[in-house]
Amino acid sequence: MRRVIAAVAVLGLLLGACSSDPTTSEEYQAVAQQLADTQRSLADVTADRDALLAAAQQPVTERHAKAQATQDAVRAILDDPESVGTEDEVIDALAAYATPGAMMDDAVFSAVPMKSAWRNTLYGGAMDARIDTTYTWLSEDGSQGGSIWLWHGTNAAGNPFELPGVNLDEYNEDGRMTRTYVAYPYPDDYVRKAVLGSGT
C-alpha cells in the first residue's frame, strides 16, 4: 500500500511539473525516473505475491486431485464390481481407498469399520446388491465430498429392494477416505425392512 501511495504521489509531482513548467526537462526526467523505479518495485511486489499465492494453493490442488481420484475409483468399482473379481477382491479394492481406521457411519445401522460396511452393503447374509451412483460432488479443498445413489438388488432376507440414499465423505491429505456418513430419505423402520426383511 505504501508503494502504491508513493507511486500516486510521484505521478502527482510529475503532472505538476509538466503543467507548471514543462521547460524544466531535468526535473521532469528525475521525476519520470522515480516513477519508473516505483512501477518496477510494484511489479516485483505483485510477482512475489502471486508466487506465494500459487505456492499456498498447490497443496490444496493436490489434495483435491487425490480425493477426486479416490472418488472416481470407488465409483468405477461399484459400477462394475464383476470386473474387479471375487467378493473378497471387491471389498479389498474398495477398502484400499480408505484409511485403516476409517468408519462408515450409517444413520440406521450405526457405525462400523469401512471394510465391514462394504461387505455388509454388498454381500452380507443373502445380500446381492449394487450401488448405482447418480451424482457426486467434492469440496474445493478436497477435504469433503459425497454422492447420491440407488442401492438395490436382493436384500439379506433374499427379497428384492431399492433404496435411494446419500453419503458424505471426509478425505485426508492423501485423498483417502477417513469417514463416511450414510443417510436415507425414509424412516428407520422402513429402511430396516427394506434391507433385512420384506424388501421394498
Backbone as a printed PyTorch tensor [residue, N CA C, xyz], in Angstrom:
tensor([[[  0.8230,  -1.1970,   0.0000],
         [  0.0000,   0.0000,   0.0000],
         [  0.8630,   1.2550,   0.0000]],

        [[  1.9610,   1.2420,   0.8010],
         [  2.8510,   2.4000,   0.8140],
         [  3.4640,   2.6560,  -0.5550]],

        [[  3.7800,   1.5530,  -1.2500],
         [  4.3690,   1.7260,  -2.5900],
         [  3.3420,   2.3380,  -3.5470]],

        [[  2.0980,   1.9140,  -3.4140],
         [  1.0630,   2.4620,  -4.2900],
         [  0.8760,   3.9430,  -4.0300]],

        [[  0.8500,   4.3280,  -2.7300],
         [  0.7020,   5.7470,  -2.3730],
         [  1.8800,   6.5610,  -2.9090]],

        [[  3.0960,   5.9680,  -2.7840],
         [  4.2790,   6.6590,  -3.2920],
         [  4.1830,   6.8700,  -4.7970]],

        [[  3.6920,   5.8480,  -5.5000],
         [  3.5670,   5.9560,  -6.9470],
         [  2.5830,   7.0480,  -7.3330]],

        [[  1.4650,   7.1100,  -6.5810],
         [  0.4730,   8.1510,  -6.8540],
         [  1.0620,   9.5360,  -6.5850]],

        [[  1.8450,   9.6570,  -5.4880],
         [  2.4560,  10.9440,  -5.1480],
         [  3.4370,  11.3840,  -6.2280]],

        [[  4.2410,  10.4180,  -6.6880],
         [  5.2130,  10.7400,  -7.7360],
         [  4.5120,  11.1590,  -9.0160]],

        [[  3.4220,  10.4390,  -9.3230],
         [  2.6640,  10.7860, -10.5160],
         [  2.1080,  12.2020, -10.4010]],

        [[  1.6710,  12.5760,  -9.1970],
         [  1.1730,  13.9300,  -8.9840],
         [  2.2710,  14.9590,  -9.2090]],

        [[  3.4790,  14.6750,  -8.7010],
         [  4.6010,  15.5870,  -8.9090],
         [  4.9290,  15.7060, -10.3900]],

        [[  4.8720,  14.5650, -11.0580],
         [  5.1900,  14.5580, -12.4850],
         [  4.2140,  15.4260, -13.2700]],

        [[  2.9340,  15.2420, -12.9820],
         [  1.9310,  16.0200, -13.6980],
         [  2.0390,  17.5030, -13.3380]],

        [[  2.3420,  17.7440, -12.0360],
         [  2.5000,  19.1360, -11.6120],
         [  3.6760,  19.7940, -12.3090]],

        [[  4.7630,  19.0310, -12.4120],
         [  5.9570,  19.5780, -13.0560],
         [  5.6800,  19.8850, -14.5210]],

        [[  4.9190,  18.9800, -15.1650],
         [  4.6440,  19.1730, -16.5960],
         [  3.7310,  20.3680, -16.8280]],

        [[  2.7480,  20.5390, -15.9370],
         [  1.7720,  21.6010, -16.1810],
         [  2.3110,  22.9810, -15.7700]],

        [[  3.1200,  22.9830, -14.6720],
         [  3.5760,  24.2870, -14.1950],
         [  4.7790,  24.8050, -14.9810]],

        [[  5.6980,  23.9150, -15.3330],
         [  6.8910,  24.3780, -16.0270],
         [  7.4460,  23.2620, -16.9210]],

        [[  6.8550,  23.0670, -18.0750],
         [  7.2680,  21.9830, -18.9570],
         [  8.6730,  22.1530, -19.5160]],

        [[  9.2790,  23.2990, -19.3090],
         [ 10.6130,  23.5260, -19.8710],
         [ 11.7280,  23.0080, -18.9790]],

        [[ 11.4020,  22.5980, -17.7400],
         [ 12.4350,  22.0950, -16.8110],
         [ 12.6500,  20.6140, -17.0730]],

        [[ 13.3180,  20.2850, -18.0860],
         [ 13.4840,  18.9000, -18.5290],
         [ 14.2460,  18.0460, -17.5250]],

        [[ 15.2210,  18.6080, -16.8110],
         [ 15.9710,  17.8120, -15.8430],
         [ 15.0670,  17.3530, -14.7020]],

        [[ 14.2430,  18.2760, -14.2110],
         [ 13.2990,  17.9170, -13.1490],
         [ 12.3000,  16.8750, -13.6510]],

        [[ 11.8550,  17.0780, -14.8810],
         [ 10.9020,  16.1350, -15.4810],
         [ 11.5100,  14.7440, -15.5730]],

        [[ 12.7680,  14.6660, -16.0560],
         [ 13.4320,  13.3770, -16.2010],
         [ 13.6530,  12.7070, -14.8480]],

        [[ 13.9670,  13.4620, -13.8200],
         [ 14.1840,  12.9040, -12.4950],
         [ 12.8910,  12.3070, -11.9350]],

        [[ 11.7970,  13.0700, -12.1160],
         [ 10.5060,  12.5760, -11.6220],
         [ 10.0660,  11.3490, -12.4150]],

        [[ 10.2770,  11.3790, -13.7240],
         [  9.9060,  10.2450, -14.5640],
         [ 10.6880,   8.9920, -14.1740]],

        [[ 11.9730,   9.1570, -13.8730],
         [ 12.7920,   8.0250, -13.4520],
         [ 12.3050,   7.4550, -12.1270]],

        [[ 11.9520,   8.3590, -11.2100],
         [ 11.4540,   7.9150,  -9.9090],
         [ 10.1440,   7.1350, -10.0750]],

        [[  9.2880,   7.6080, -10.9690],
         [  8.0280,   6.9080, -11.2380],
         [  8.2900,   5.5260, -11.8370]],

        [[  9.2240,   5.4490, -12.7770],
         [  9.5480,   4.1580, -13.3990],
         [ 10.0930,   3.1770, -12.3650]],

        [[ 10.9630,   3.6680, -11.4570],
         [ 11.5090,   2.8100, -10.4000],
         [ 10.4010,   2.2910,  -9.4890]],

        [[  9.4670,   3.1710,  -9.1530],
         [  8.3520,   2.7780,  -8.2880],
         [  7.4790,   1.7360,  -8.9770]],

        [[  7.2390,   1.9110, -10.2590],
         [  6.4250,   0.9490, -11.0020],
         [  7.0940,  -0.4240, -11.0520]],

        [[  8.4350,  -0.4250, -11.2310],
         [  9.1670,  -1.7010, -11.2330],
         [  9.0850,  -2.3760,  -9.8640]],

        [[  9.2080,  -1.5750,  -8.8060],
         [  9.1040,  -2.1210,  -7.4490],
         [  7.7190,  -2.7090,  -7.2050]],

        [[  6.6950,  -2.0150,  -7.6800],
         [  5.3310,  -2.5030,  -7.5230],
         [  5.1290,  -3.8050,  -8.2950]],

        [[  5.7060,  -3.8760,  -9.4850],
         [  5.6020,  -5.0960, -10.2810],
         [  6.2930,  -6.2650,  -9.5770]],

        [[  7.4470,  -6.0010,  -8.9530],
         [  8.1620,  -7.0520,  -8.2180],
         [  7.3460,  -7.5470,  -7.0310]],

        [[  6.7520,  -6.6060,  -6.3000],
         [  5.9280,  -6.9830,  -5.1480],
         [  4.7230,  -7.8130,  -5.6020]],

        [[  4.1160,  -7.4160,  -6.7050],
         [  2.9630,  -8.1610,  -7.2330],
         [  3.3670,  -9.5640,  -7.6530]],

        [[  4.5220,  -9.6910,  -8.3070],
         [  5.0100, -11.0030,  -8.7230],
         [  5.2900, -11.8930,  -7.5210]],

        [[  5.8940, -11.3160,  -6.4790],
         [  6.1510, -12.0820,  -5.2490],
         [  4.8480, -12.5490,  -4.6210]],

        [[  3.8720, -11.6630,  -4.5800],
         [  2.5690, -12.0230,  -4.0220],
         [  1.9390, -13.1670,  -4.7960]],

        [[  1.9730, -13.0990,  -6.1320],
         [  1.3730, -14.1480,  -6.9620],
         [  2.0890, -15.4770,  -6.7700]],

        [[  3.4110, -15.4440,  -6.6270],
         [  4.1740, -16.6700,  -6.4200],
         [  3.8270, -17.3160,  -5.0840]],

        [[  3.6990, -16.4900,  -4.0490],
         [  3.3310, -17.0100,  -2.7290],
         [  1.9230, -17.5960,  -2.7470]],

        [[  1.0110, -16.9360,  -3.4460],
         [ -0.3640, -17.4270,  -3.5410],
         [ -0.4150, -18.7630,  -4.2680]],

        [[  0.3520, -18.8810,  -5.3600],
         [  0.3880, -20.1350,  -6.1090],
         [  0.9590, -21.2600,  -5.2600]],

        [[  1.9960, -20.9590,  -4.4890],
         [  2.6080, -21.9710,  -3.6200],
         [  1.6400, -22.4150,  -2.5350]],

        [[  0.8740, -21.4580,  -2.0090],
         [ -0.0860, -21.7920,  -0.9470],
         [ -1.2330, -22.6400,  -1.4750]],

        [[ -1.6080, -22.4440,  -2.7250],
         [ -2.7280, -23.1760,  -3.2980],
         [ -2.3330, -24.5590,  -3.7970]],

        [[ -1.0610, -24.8110,  -4.0160],
         [ -0.6340, -26.0790,  -4.6020],
         [ -1.0450, -27.2960,  -3.7750]],

        [[ -0.8140, -27.3080,  -2.4420],
         [ -1.2290, -28.4740,  -1.6650],
         [ -2.7310, -28.7200,  -1.7350]],

        [[ -3.5310, -27.6370,  -1.7460],
         [ -4.9730, -27.7910,  -1.8540],
         [ -5.3330, -28.4280,  -3.1760]],

        [[ -4.6920, -27.9810,  -4.2420],
         [ -4.9530, -28.5440,  -5.5600],
         [ -4.5870, -30.0200,  -5.5950]],

        [[ -3.4590, -30.3870,  -5.0140],
         [ -3.0320, -31.7830,  -4.9930],
         [ -3.9960, -32.6310,  -4.1740]],

        [[ -4.4330, -32.1190,  -3.0440],
         [ -5.3760, -32.8680,  -2.2100],
         [ -6.6890, -33.0810,  -2.9460]],

        [[ -7.1600, -32.0450,  -3.6270],
         [ -8.3890, -32.1700,  -4.4060],
         [ -8.2380, -33.2410,  -5.4770]],

        [[ -7.1160, -33.2170,  -6.1670],
         [ -6.8860, -34.2000,  -7.2320],
         [ -6.8570, -35.6240,  -6.6750]],

        [[ -6.2180, -35.8020,  -5.5160],
         [ -6.1460, -37.1350,  -4.9160],
         [ -7.5170, -37.6100,  -4.4500]],

        [[ -8.2810, -36.7100,  -3.8330],
         [ -9.6270, -37.0700,  -3.3970],
         [-10.5220, -37.3790,  -4.5950]],

        [[-10.3500, -36.6170,  -5.6630],
         [-11.1300, -36.8670,  -6.8780],
         [-10.7990, -38.2360,  -7.4580]],

        [[ -9.5210, -38.6040,  -7.4400],
         [ -9.1100, -39.9150,  -7.9370],
         [ -9.7290, -41.0330,  -7.1020]],

        [[ -9.7600, -40.8390,  -5.7850],
         [-10.3890, -41.8260,  -4.9000],
         [-11.8780, -41.9460,  -5.2070]],

        [[-12.5360, -40.8200,  -5.3200],
         [-13.9710, -40.8200,  -5.6010],
         [-14.2700, -41.5260,  -6.9240]],

        [[-13.4760, -41.2280,  -7.9410],
         [-13.6750, -41.8470,  -9.2560],
         [-13.4150, -43.3510,  -9.2160]],

        [[-12.3710, -43.7570,  -8.4780],
         [-12.0200, -45.1720,  -8.3990],
         [-13.1000, -45.9770,  -7.6820]],

        [[-13.6080, -45.4480,  -6.5760],
         [-14.6720, -46.1340,  -5.8400],
         [-15.9180, -46.2680,  -6.7070]],

        [[-16.2490, -45.2120,  -7.4290],
         [-17.4260, -45.2750,  -8.3080],
         [-17.2200, -46.3110,  -9.4100]],

        [[-16.0320, -46.3730,  -9.9610],
         [-15.7610, -47.3440, -11.0250],
         [-15.9120, -48.7730, -10.5090]],

        [[-15.4530, -49.0370,  -9.2940],
         [-15.5930, -50.3780,  -8.7030],
         [-17.0700, -50.7120,  -8.5040]],

        [[-17.8250, -49.7660,  -7.9680],
         [-19.2470, -50.0120,  -7.7200],
         [-20.0410, -50.1530,  -9.0190]],

        [[-19.6160, -49.4420, -10.0560],
         [-20.3130, -49.5350, -11.3460],
         [-20.1170, -50.8980, -12.0000]],

        [[-18.9650, -51.5230, -11.7500],
         [-18.6670, -52.8030, -12.4200],
         [-17.8430, -53.7000, -11.4950]],

        [[-18.4360, -54.1840, -10.4060],
         [-17.6720, -54.9900,  -9.4530],
         [-17.1860, -56.3150, -10.0510]],

        [[-17.9090, -56.8420, -11.0200],
         [-17.5010, -58.1160, -11.6280],
         [-16.1330, -58.0210, -12.2910]],

        [[-15.8000, -56.8290, -12.7930],
         [-14.5080, -56.6760, -13.4540],
         [-13.3520, -56.6840, -12.4620]],

        [[-13.6650, -56.4790, -11.1770],
         [-12.6170, -56.4670, -10.1460],
         [-12.2510, -57.8770,  -9.7190]],

        [[-13.2750, -58.7500,  -9.6440],
         [-13.0010, -60.1410,  -9.2730],
         [-14.0040, -60.6880,  -8.2860]],

        [[-13.5150, -61.4650,  -7.3200],
         [-14.3630, -62.1110,  -6.3260],
         [-14.9050, -61.0880,  -5.3230]],

        [[-15.8100, -61.5610,  -4.4620],
         [-16.3470, -60.6860,  -3.4300],
         [-15.2310, -60.1210,  -2.5530]],

        [[-14.3100, -60.9790,  -2.1440],
         [-13.2000, -60.5160,  -1.3110],
         [-12.3470, -59.4930,  -2.0390]],

        [[-12.1190, -59.6980,  -3.3160],
         [-11.2970, -58.7670,  -4.0970],
         [-11.9980, -57.4120,  -4.2460]],

        [[-13.3190, -57.4400,  -4.3990],
         [-14.0820, -56.1880,  -4.4940],
         [-13.9870, -55.4170,  -3.1850]],

        [[-14.1760, -56.1240,  -2.0620],
         [-14.1070, -55.4760,  -0.7540],
         [-12.7110, -54.9220,  -0.4960]],

        [[-11.6890, -55.6880,  -0.8190],
         [-10.3090, -55.2220,  -0.6290],
         [-10.0220, -53.9940,  -1.4910]],

        [[-10.5410, -54.0050,  -2.7160],
         [-10.3170, -52.8750,  -3.6240],
         [-10.9770, -51.6110,  -3.0870]],

        [[-12.1890, -51.7320,  -2.5800],
         [-12.8710, -50.5670,  -2.0090],
         [-12.1640, -50.0780,  -0.7470]],

        [[-11.7630, -51.0320,   0.1190],
         [-11.1060, -50.6710,   1.3810],
         [ -9.7570, -50.0070,   1.1540]],

        [[ -9.1230, -50.2650,   0.0110],
         [ -7.8080, -49.6820,  -0.2710],
         [ -7.8660, -48.1640,  -0.4010]],

        [[ -9.0540, -47.6180,  -0.6460],
         [ -9.1960, -46.1720,  -0.8040],
         [ -9.6130, -45.4840,   0.5000]],

        [[ -9.5460, -46.2290,   1.6080],
         [ -9.8450, -45.6620,   2.9180],
         [ -8.6560, -45.8840,   3.8450]],

        [[ -8.5650, -45.0710,   4.8780],
         [ -7.5140, -45.2520,   5.8700],
         [ -7.8350, -46.4840,   6.7200]],

        [[ -6.8310, -47.0800,   7.3820],
         [ -7.0780, -48.2920,   8.1770],
         [ -8.1520, -48.1240,   9.2420]],

        [[ -8.2530, -46.9510,   9.8230],
         [ -9.2520, -46.7320,  10.8710],
         [-10.5420, -46.1040,  10.3880]],

        [[-10.7580, -46.0480,   9.0870],
         [-11.9390, -45.3850,   8.5320],
         [-13.2220, -46.0890,   8.9600]],

        [[-14.2620, -45.2850,   9.1880],
         [-15.5530, -45.8040,   9.6140],
         [-16.6460, -45.3680,   8.6450]],

        [[-17.6360, -46.2460,   8.4580],
         [-18.8530, -45.8850,   7.7400],
         [-19.9550, -45.7710,   8.7810]],

        [[-20.4820, -44.5690,   8.9330],
         [-21.4960, -44.2820,   9.9440],
         [-22.8510, -44.2060,   9.2550]],

        [[-23.6230, -45.2720,   9.3790],
         [-24.9340, -45.3590,   8.7450],
         [-25.9930, -44.8350,   9.7120]],

        [[-26.8610, -43.9410,   9.2270],
         [-27.8720, -43.3320,  10.0800],
         [-28.8260, -44.3540,  10.6810]],

        [[-28.9790, -45.5090,  10.0320],
         [-29.8870, -46.5470,  10.5130],
         [-29.1440, -47.7010,  11.1680]],

        [[-28.0150, -48.1030,  10.5890],
         [-27.3250, -49.3170,  11.0410],
         [-26.0820, -49.0400,  11.8830]],

        [[-25.8720, -47.8070,  12.3100],
         [-24.7720, -47.3830,  13.1770],
         [-23.4270, -47.3990,  12.4470]],

        [[-22.3420, -47.1940,  13.2000],
         [-21.0120, -47.0580,  12.6080],
         [-20.2220, -48.3570,  12.7320]],

        [[-19.5860, -48.7460,  11.6400],
         [-18.7320, -49.9360,  11.6220],
         [-17.4990, -49.6230,  10.7760]],

        [[-16.4190, -50.3940,  10.9330],
         [-15.2420, -50.1790,  10.0840],
         [-15.6070, -50.2460,   8.6060]],

        [[-14.9070, -49.4560,   7.8080],
         [-15.2480, -49.2980,   6.4020],
         [-15.2920, -50.6270,   5.6510]],

        [[-14.3180, -51.4930,   5.8930],
         [-14.2650, -52.7570,   5.1600],
         [-15.4730, -53.6260,   5.4850]],

        [[-15.8370, -53.6910,   6.7500],
         [-17.0220, -54.4660,   7.1480],
         [-18.2890, -53.8530,   6.5610]],

        [[-18.3350, -52.5330,   6.5270],
         [-19.5120, -51.8510,   5.9970],
         [-19.7190, -52.1810,   4.5220]],

        [[-18.6390, -52.1920,   3.7500],
         [-18.7640, -52.5350,   2.3340],
         [-19.2410, -53.9730,   2.1510]],

        [[-18.7230, -54.8820,   2.9810],
         [-19.1470, -56.2800,   2.8750],
         [-20.6320, -56.4190,   3.2060]],

        [[-21.0750, -55.7660,   4.2870],
         [-22.4830, -55.8270,   4.6590],
         [-23.3750, -55.1970,   3.5920]],

        [[-22.8900, -54.1310,   2.9850],
         [-23.6730, -53.4010,   1.9850],
         [-23.8840, -54.2070,   0.7170]],

        [[-22.8540, -54.9210,   0.2990],
         [-22.9230, -55.6090,  -0.9930],
         [-23.2210, -57.1010,  -0.8920]],

        [[-22.7210, -57.7600,   0.1680],
         [-22.7830, -59.2190,   0.2000],
         [-23.2730, -59.8270,   1.5160]],

        [[-23.6010, -59.0150,   2.5320],
         [-23.9450, -59.5510,   3.8450],
         [-25.1830, -60.4370,   3.8330]],

        [[-25.1400, -61.5790,   4.5400],
         [-26.2630, -62.5090,   4.5650],
         [-26.5330, -63.0330,   3.1700]],

        [[-27.7850, -62.9190,   2.7330],
         [-28.1410, -63.3050,   1.3650],
         [-28.0550, -62.1070,   0.4230]],

        [[-27.4230, -61.0480,   0.8940],
         [-27.3510, -59.7980,   0.1250],
         [-26.5850, -59.9910,  -1.1750]],

        [[-27.1880, -59.5450,  -2.2440],
         [-26.5260, -59.4700,  -3.5490],
         [-26.9650, -58.1360,  -4.1410]],

        [[-26.2130, -57.1020,  -3.8150],
         [-26.6840, -55.7480,  -4.1060],
         [-25.6980, -54.9710,  -4.9600]],

        [[-26.2190, -53.9140,  -5.5410],
         [-25.4150, -52.9760,  -6.3270],
         [-25.6880, -51.5700,  -5.8310]],

        [[-24.7600, -50.6730,  -6.1170],
         [-24.9500, -49.2510,  -5.8450],
         [-24.7080, -48.4920,  -7.1410]],

        [[-25.7580, -47.8580,  -7.6340],
         [-25.6550, -47.0320,  -8.8420],
         [-25.5750, -45.5730,  -8.4230]],

        [[-24.4330, -44.9430,  -8.6750],
         [-24.2240, -43.5480,  -8.2950],
         [-24.8240, -42.6350,  -9.3560]],

        [[-25.6210, -41.6710,  -8.9100],
         [-26.2710, -40.7530,  -9.8540],
         [-25.6670, -39.3570,  -9.8400]],

        [[-25.0040, -38.9950,  -8.7350],
         [-24.4300, -37.6460,  -8.6500],
         [-23.3310, -37.6420,  -7.6040]],

        [[-22.2390, -36.9350,  -7.8910],
         [-21.1550, -36.8030,  -6.9200],
         [-20.7370, -35.3400,  -6.8050]],

        [[-20.1080, -34.9950,  -5.6970],
         [-19.5540, -33.6560,  -5.5210],
         [-18.3250, -33.7300,  -4.6290]],

        [[-17.5120, -32.6900,  -4.6930],
         [-16.2700, -32.6340,  -3.9300],
         [-15.9780, -31.1790,  -3.5910]],

        [[-15.5990, -30.9180,  -2.3360],
         [-15.2920, -29.5510,  -1.9260],
         [-14.0420, -29.0540,  -2.6380]],

        [[-13.8850, -27.7410,  -2.6800],
         [-12.7740, -27.1330,  -3.4130],
         [-11.4210, -27.5650,  -2.8680]],

        [[-11.3310, -27.7520,  -1.5480],
         [-10.0470, -28.1410,  -0.9670],
         [ -9.8510, -29.6570,  -0.8900]],

        [[-10.8300, -30.4290,  -1.3490],
         [-10.6850, -31.8780,  -1.3830],
         [-10.8370, -32.5770,  -0.0470]],

        [[-11.3230, -31.8800,   0.9650],
         [-11.4460, -32.4850,   2.2900],
         [-12.7740, -33.2050,   2.4860]],

        [[-13.7850, -32.8350,   1.7180],
         [-15.1080, -33.4300,   1.8600],
         [-15.7440, -33.6460,   0.4940]],

        [[-16.6230, -34.6270,   0.4330],
         [-17.3440, -34.9010,  -0.8030],
         [-18.5390, -35.7750,  -0.5020]],

        [[-19.1260, -36.3000,  -1.5490],
         [-20.2700, -37.1700,  -1.3220],
         [-20.9350, -37.5620,  -2.6160]],

        [[-22.0380, -38.3120,  -2.4850],
         [-22.7530, -38.7530,  -3.6670],
         [-24.1960, -39.1000,  -3.3220]],

        [[-25.0100, -39.1410,  -4.3470],
         [-26.3920, -39.6160,  -4.2710],
         [-26.4450, -40.9010,  -5.0860]],

        [[-27.1620, -41.9080,  -4.5940],
         [-27.0930, -43.2190,  -5.2290],
         [-28.3880, -44.0010,  -5.0300]],

        [[-28.4910, -45.1140,  -5.7620],
         [-29.5750, -46.0760,  -5.5960],
         [-28.9480, -47.4060,  -5.2070]],

        [[-29.3070, -47.8910,  -4.0250],
         [-28.8410, -49.1910,  -3.5170],
         [-29.9580, -50.1860,  -3.8150]],

        [[-29.6550, -51.2470,  -4.5500],
         [-30.7240, -52.1450,  -4.9990],
         [-30.1860, -53.5510,  -5.2300]],

        [[-31.1100, -54.4970,  -5.3330],
         [-30.7480, -55.8860,  -5.5760],
         [-31.5530, -56.8080,  -4.6930]],

        [[-30.8950, -57.8410,  -4.1680],
         [-31.5160, -58.7970,  -3.2570],
         [-31.0270, -58.5090,  -1.8470]],

        [[-31.9670, -58.3850,  -0.8940],
         [-31.5680, -57.9940,   0.4500],
         [-31.1040, -59.1970,   1.2850]],

        [[-30.8270, -58.9600,   2.5520],
         [-30.2760, -60.0010,   3.4210],
         [-31.2300, -61.1600,   3.6460]],

        [[-32.5350, -60.9390,   3.4270],
         [-33.5330, -61.9990,   3.5810],
         [-33.8890, -62.6450,   2.2460]],

        [[-33.2100, -62.2210,   1.1930],
         [-33.4570, -62.7980,  -0.1270],
         [-34.5780, -62.1360,  -0.8960]],

        [[-35.0170, -60.9590,  -0.4570],
         [-36.1030, -60.2450,  -1.1300],
         [-35.5660, -59.0570,  -1.9220]],

        [[-36.2480, -58.6830,  -3.0080],
         [-35.7890, -57.5390,  -3.7950],
         [-36.0200, -56.2210,  -3.0470]],

        [[-35.1080, -55.2890,  -3.2410],
         [-35.2440, -53.9870,  -2.5950],
         [-34.5830, -52.9120,  -3.4330]],

        [[-35.0060, -51.6720,  -3.1860],
         [-34.3830, -50.4860,  -3.7740],
         [-34.4450, -49.3690,  -2.7400]],

        [[-33.3160, -48.7120,  -2.5210],
         [-33.2650, -47.5850,  -1.5870],
         [-32.3720, -46.4880,  -2.1470]],

        [[-32.9040, -45.2830,  -2.3350],
         [-32.0140, -44.1620,  -2.6390],
         [-31.3750, -43.6860,  -1.3470]],

        [[-30.2420, -43.0360,  -1.4580],
         [-29.5760, -42.5020,  -0.2790],
         [-28.4910, -41.5230,  -0.6420]],

        [[-27.8490, -41.0160,   0.3790],
         [-26.7740, -40.0500,   0.1950],
         [-25.6480, -40.3790,   1.1590]],

        [[-24.4190, -40.1610,   0.7240],
         [-23.2820, -40.3110,   1.6340],
         [-22.4450, -39.0320,   1.6130]],

        [[-21.8910, -38.7090,   2.7780],
         [-20.9850, -37.5740,   2.9420],
         [-19.6450, -38.1260,   3.3880]],

        [[-18.5960, -37.8130,   2.6490],
         [-17.2780, -38.3870,   2.8890],
         [-16.2920, -37.3420,   3.3790]],

        [[-15.3240, -37.8010,   4.1730],
         [-14.1990, -36.9690,   4.5850],
         [-12.9200, -37.6200,   4.0810]],

        [[-11.9810, -36.7810,   3.5770],
         [-10.7350, -37.2780,   2.9910],
         [ -9.5360, -36.6610,   3.7220]],

        [[ -8.4780, -37.4500,   3.8480],
         [ -7.2460, -36.9040,   4.4320],
         [ -6.4030, -36.2440,   3.3420]],

        [[ -5.2020, -35.8040,   3.7120],
         [ -4.3400, -35.0960,   2.7580],
         [ -3.9020, -35.9670,   1.5940]],

        [[ -3.9260, -37.2930,   1.7860],
         [ -3.5490, -38.2170,   0.7160],
         [ -4.7350, -38.6010,  -0.1560]],

        [[ -5.9040, -38.0270,   0.1200],
         [ -7.0800, -38.3140,  -0.6840],
         [ -7.7950, -39.5930,  -0.3020]],

        [[ -7.4410, -40.1830,   0.8130],
         [ -8.1070, -41.4230,   1.2470],
         [ -9.2550, -41.0900,   2.1970]],

        [[-10.3070, -41.8970,   2.1320],
         [-11.4760, -41.6670,   2.9780],
         [-11.1630, -41.9940,   4.4320]],

        [[-11.5880, -41.1040,   5.3270],
         [-11.4170, -41.3410,   6.7610],
         [-12.7570, -41.6130,   7.4430]],

        [[-13.8390, -41.1350,   6.8270],
         [-15.1610, -41.3350,   7.4170],
         [-16.2150, -41.1280,   6.3420]],

        [[-17.2600, -41.9440,   6.4070],
         [-18.3990, -41.7950,   5.5130],
         [-19.6770, -41.8320,   6.3320]],

        [[-20.5320, -40.8650,   6.0880],
         [-21.8320, -40.8430,   6.7580],
         [-22.9030, -41.1360,   5.7130]],

        [[-23.8010, -42.0920,   6.0250],
         [-24.8310, -42.5370,   5.0830],
         [-26.2150, -42.2340,   5.6510]],

        [[-27.0960, -41.7010,   4.8190],
         [-28.4600, -41.3900,   5.2560],
         [-29.4590, -41.7020,   4.1420]],

        [[-30.7350, -41.8490,   4.5540],
         [-31.8100, -42.2140,   3.6290],
         [-32.9930, -41.2690,   3.8300]],

        [[-33.8140, -41.0800,   2.7930],
         [-34.9710, -40.1810,   2.9220],
         [-36.2130, -40.9060,   3.4360]],

        [[-36.0240, -41.9140,   4.2990],
         [-37.1310, -42.7120,   4.8260],
         [-36.9730, -42.9270,   6.3230]],

        [[-38.0660, -43.2800,   7.0290],
         [-37.9550, -43.6390,   8.4510],
         [-37.0650, -44.8670,   8.6380]],

        [[-36.4560, -44.9690,   9.7940],
         [-35.5290, -46.0740,  10.0780],
         [-36.1690, -47.4400,   9.8720]],

        [[-37.4250, -47.6200,  10.3450],
         [-38.0770, -48.9280,  10.2270],
         [-38.2660, -49.3370,   8.7720]],

        [[-38.5680, -48.3690,   7.9330],
         [-38.7350, -48.6740,   6.5050],
         [-37.4230, -49.1660,   5.9120]],

        [[-36.3390, -48.5120,   6.2800],
         [-35.0200, -48.8910,   5.7620],
         [-34.6410, -50.2830,   6.2620]],

        [[-34.8760, -50.5600,   7.5320],
         [-34.5310, -51.8840,   8.0830],
         [-35.2880, -52.9900,   7.3780]],

        [[-36.5960, -52.7840,   7.1510],
         [-37.4000, -53.7830,   6.4370],
         [-36.9080, -53.9600,   5.0050]],

        [[-36.5230, -52.8410,   4.3910],
         [-36.0450, -52.9160,   3.0110],
         [-34.7670, -53.7390,   2.9020]],

        [[-33.8710, -53.5650,   3.8690],
         [-32.5510, -54.2060,   3.7810],
         [-32.5360, -55.5860,   4.4310]],

        [[-33.2940, -55.7720,   5.4930],
         [-33.2150, -57.0130,   6.2750],
         [-34.4340, -57.9050,   6.1780]],

        [[-35.5600, -57.3680,   5.7110],
         [-36.7970, -58.1430,   5.7680],
         [-37.5450, -58.2570,   4.4730]],

        [[-38.7310, -57.6780,   4.4400],
         [-39.6450, -57.8880,   3.3250],
         [-39.2450, -57.1810,   2.0320]],

        [[-38.2500, -56.3290,   2.1220],
         [-37.8070, -55.6010,   0.9260],
         [-38.6760, -54.3970,   0.6500]],

        [[-38.6630, -53.9240,  -0.5860],
         [-39.4750, -52.7700,  -0.9570],
         [-40.3110, -53.1150,  -2.1830]]])
